[in-house]
């Protein structure tokens, strides 16, 4: 299945972005919106000329209400794998609990009431794993299992919440939204050092930086 318009499509959900990527004919959904975005996601898929049953894989940057919310209800085929890193993968499957002693972990525990557990297989990813045309980069801090993905063929990096966009610039997430801000900033600096240059910075919050994305990431790291 090929997207009707473009290899990478941004889906504007409720305060968060998801992305649909044509990875050499393998349709990949990167993140999945909030639990209340199901109808909106299906409309956006339809406007791209596809349906939920056409999605071949899901890549999760991390476990949070606004990134995993539609996985169990969107209408994915049961054999579609969901790729995520630990411990976020176990949080998603309800096999482990976010730590109540961490302020964000406590929020995740509360918000879990609104998240249905998907029945799909969850494939654990580690740093450097290749999933089709994507390469995974472990970037813990926002959550302990946060992952960014780089797709060199599309010149795009899917950065999740390691940064957010404002007025064309990227900055790390604030304390309230991170398990560990120091670790998140270390991950940001490490990512800027390790990742190959890319054009589009596809963020979870804010607008994608469509050109000069790597330079924006580098500037964010240099400001730390």
C-alpha positions as CSV (number, residue, x, y, z in Angstrom):
1,X,0.0,0.0,0.0
2,X,1.4,3.4,-1.0
3,X,0.3,6.7,0.5
4,X,-1.6,8.9,-1.9
5,X,0.3,12.1,-1.0
6,X,3.8,11.9,0.3
7,X,5.9,9.3,2.1
8,X,5.5,10.9,5.5
9,X,2.1,12.2,6.8
10,X,1.6,14.1,10.0
11,X,-1.6,13.4,11.9
12,X,-2.7,16.2,14.2
13,X,-4.3,14.7,17.2
14,X,-5.4,16.3,20.5
15,X,-2.3,18.3,21.4
16,X,0.0,15.7,20.0
17,X,1.3,14.4,16.6
18,X,1.3,10.9,15.1
19,X,3.0,10.1,11.8
20,X,2.2,7.7,9.0
21,X,5.3,6.6,7.0
22,X,5.5,4.7,3.8
23,X,8.6,2.6,4.4
24,X,9.1,1.1,1.0
25,X,5.6,-0.1,0.9
26,X,5.3,-1.1,4.6
27,X,2.9,1.4,6.2
28,X,4.3,2.4,9.6
29,X,2.4,4.3,12.2
30,X,4.7,6.3,14.6
31,X,2.8,6.9,17.8
32,X,-1.0,6.7,18.1
33,X,-2.6,9.8,19.7
34,X,-4.8,10.0,22.8
35,X,-7.6,7.6,23.7
36,X,-10.1,10.1,22.3
37,X,-8.4,10.4,18.8
38,X,-9.8,7.2,17.3
39,X,-12.3,8.8,15.0
40,X,-9.9,11.6,14.1
41,X,-7.2,9.1,13.3
42,X,-9.5,7.0,11.1
43,X,-10.5,10.2,9.2
44,X,-6.9,11.1,8.7
45,X,-6.0,7.6,7.5
46,X,-8.9,7.8,5.1
47,X,-7.8,11.1,3.7
48,X,-4.4,9.5,3.0
49,X,-6.1,6.8,1.0
50,X,-5.7,4.0,3.6
51,X,-7.5,2.4,6.5
52,X,-6.4,1.0,9.9
53,X,-6.2,-2.4,8.4
54,X,-3.6,-1.3,6.0
55,X,-1.1,-0.4,8.7
56,X,1.7,-3.0,8.8
57,X,3.6,-1.9,11.9
58,X,3.6,0.6,14.8
59,X,6.7,2.3,16.3
60,X,6.2,3.8,19.7
61,X,8.6,6.5,20.9
62,X,7.3,5.9,24.4
63,X,4.5,5.0,26.7
64,X,2.3,8.0,27.5
65,X,-1.5,8.5,27.3
66,X,-1.1,10.8,24.2
67,X,1.2,8.5,22.3
68,X,-0.5,5.0,22.8
69,X,-4.1,6.0,23.3
70,X,-5.7,4.5,20.2
71,X,-3.6,1.3,19.8
72,X,-6.3,-1.0,21.2
73,X,-9.3,0.7,19.5
74,X,-8.1,2.0,16.2
75,X,-8.8,-1.2,14.3
76,X,-5.3,-2.5,13.7
77,X,-5.1,-6.1,12.5
78,X,-4.2,-8.5,15.3
79,X,-0.9,-9.5,13.6
80,X,0.5,-6.0,13.4
81,X,3.5,-5.7,15.7
82,X,4.0,-2.8,18.0
83,X,7.7,-1.9,18.6
84,X,8.7,-0.3,21.9
85,X,11.6,-0.3,24.3
86,X,11.6,-1.4,27.9
87,X,10.3,-0.6,30.4
88,X,7.7,1.3,28.4
89,X,6.8,-1.9,26.5
90,X,5.8,-3.6,29.8
91,X,3.9,-0.5,31.0
92,X,1.9,-0.7,27.7
93,X,1.1,-4.4,28.3
94,X,0.2,-3.8,31.9
95,X,3.0,-6.2,32.9
96,X,4.7,-3.6,35.0
97,X,3.6,-0.5,36.8
98,X,5.2,3.0,36.3
99,X,6.9,3.9,39.6
100,X,4.6,5.7,42.0
101,X,7.6,7.4,43.6
102,X,8.3,9.4,40.4
103,X,6.0,12.4,39.7
104,X,5.6,11.5,36.1
105,X,5.3,7.8,36.9
106,X,2.5,8.6,39.3
107,X,0.7,10.6,36.5
108,X,1.1,7.6,34.2
109,X,-0.5,5.3,36.7
110,X,-3.5,7.6,37.0
111,X,-3.9,8.1,33.3
112,X,-3.7,4.3,32.7
113,X,-7.4,4.2,33.6
114,X,-8.1,5.6,30.1
115,X,-5.8,3.3,28.2
116,X,-6.9,-0.1,26.8
117,X,-4.2,-2.7,26.6
118,X,-3.6,-3.8,23.0
119,X,-3.7,-7.5,22.1
120,X,-1.0,-7.1,19.4
121,X,2.5,-8.5,19.9
122,X,4.9,-6.0,21.4
123,X,8.4,-6.3,20.0
124,X,11.1,-4.9,22.2
125,X,13.6,-2.6,20.6
126,X,17.1,-1.7,21.8
127,X,19.6,1.0,20.8
128,X,20.7,0.6,17.2
129,X,18.0,-1.8,16.2
130,X,16.9,-1.5,12.6
131,X,13.2,-1.8,11.8
132,X,12.8,-1.7,8.1
133,X,14.3,1.7,7.1
134,X,14.2,3.0,10.7
135,X,17.1,3.0,13.2
136,X,16.2,3.2,16.9
137,X,18.1,5.4,19.3
138,X,17.4,4.9,23.0
139,X,16.8,8.4,24.5
140,X,15.6,7.9,28.1
141,X,14.7,10.7,30.4
142,X,11.2,11.9,29.3
143,X,10.3,8.3,30.1
144,X,12.7,5.5,30.9
145,X,12.0,3.7,27.7
146,X,11.9,6.6,25.3
147,X,13.2,6.0,21.7
148,X,13.8,8.2,18.7
149,X,13.8,6.8,15.2
150,X,15.7,7.9,12.2
151,X,14.7,7.1,8.6
152,X,17.6,8.1,6.4
153,X,15.7,7.3,3.2
154,X,13.1,10.0,4.0
155,X,15.6,12.4,5.7
156,X,13.4,12.4,8.8
157,X,13.9,11.8,12.5
158,X,10.9,10.9,14.7
159,X,11.9,12.5,18.0
160,X,8.9,11.8,20.2
161,X,9.1,14.0,23.4
162,X,12.9,14.2,23.8
163,X,12.3,17.8,22.6
164,X,9.3,19.9,21.7
165,X,9.0,22.6,19.0
166,X,8.2,26.3,19.5
167,X,8.6,29.0,16.9
168,X,10.7,26.8,14.8
169,X,13.2,25.9,17.6
170,X,13.5,22.7,19.6
171,X,13.9,22.6,23.4
172,X,13.9,19.7,25.9
173,X,10.7,18.9,27.8
174,X,10.3,20.6,31.2
175,X,10.6,19.0,34.6
176,X,6.9,18.3,35.0
177,X,6.7,16.2,31.8
178,X,9.9,14.2,32.4
179,X,10.9,11.3,34.7
180,X,14.4,12.8,34.8
181,X,15.2,16.1,33.2
182,X,19.0,15.7,33.6
183,X,18.9,12.3,31.9
184,X,16.6,13.7,29.1
185,X,19.1,16.5,28.4
186,X,21.9,13.9,28.3
187,X,19.9,11.9,25.9
188,X,19.3,15.0,23.7
189,X,23.0,15.8,23.6
190,X,23.9,12.2,22.9
191,X,21.4,11.9,20.1
192,X,22.7,15.1,18.5
193,X,26.2,13.6,18.6
194,X,25.3,10.1,17.3
195,X,22.5,10.6,14.7
196,X,23.2,11.3,11.1
197,X,22.0,14.6,9.8
198,X,18.4,14.7,8.7
199,X,16.1,17.3,7.2
200,X,12.8,16.9,9.0
201,X,12.5,16.8,12.8
202,X,9.1,15.1,13.5
203,X,8.2,16.0,17.0
204,X,5.4,14.8,19.3
205,X,4.5,18.3,20.4
206,X,4.6,21.5,18.2
207,X,5.0,21.6,14.5
208,X,7.6,19.5,12.7
209,X,10.7,21.3,11.6
210,X,10.5,20.4,8.0
211,X,13.9,21.7,6.9
212,X,17.1,22.1,8.9
213,X,15.8,19.7,11.5
214,X,19.2,18.3,12.5
215,X,20.5,21.9,12.8
216,X,17.6,22.7,15.2
217,X,18.4,19.6,17.2
218,X,22.1,20.5,17.4
219,X,21.2,24.0,18.5
220,X,19.0,22.6,21.3
221,X,21.9,20.4,22.5
222,X,24.4,23.2,22.3
223,X,22.1,25.4,24.6
224,X,22.2,22.9,27.4
